[in-house]
Amino acid sequence: MDEKVLKWLYDIDGSINEIESYFDGQAHDFVSYQRNLLLKRGVERNLEIIGEAVRRILDKEPEFPITNAIRIVGLRNQIIHSYDNISDENIWAILTKHLPLLKSEINRLIKDADMG
C-alpha cells in the first residue's frame, strides 16, 4: 500500500477515535448531542477530516475499497460548503450507524497494510 494512503487511513482512524472520545463520560444520546454546540462542532470537524482523507485516497486510488466513499466525501463537502443545511439528525445517524462500519473497515485496511 502506498505510504500516503496508509497515512490517510491513520488520519481517518484518529478522527474516528477522537469522535468516540468526545462521548467518554457523557450520555451517548441524540438530545445531549443536539444541545452541545461544542460537541457538534468537534464532530463535524472530524467528519470533515475523514471526508478529506477519503477524497485524497480516491484521488490516488479511485477503486479503493471503502464502503460509501463517495458519500463520505459528499458529507465533507456539505459540512464545508453548505454548513447552514447540516441536519443534526443526519449527523447523529452517521455517528451511530455508519461510523462503526467505517472504523471496522479502516482498522482492517491498516492491519492488512501493516502485515503486508
Order of alpha helices (4+ residues) and beta strands (2+ residues): alpha-alpha-alpha-alpha-alpha-alpha
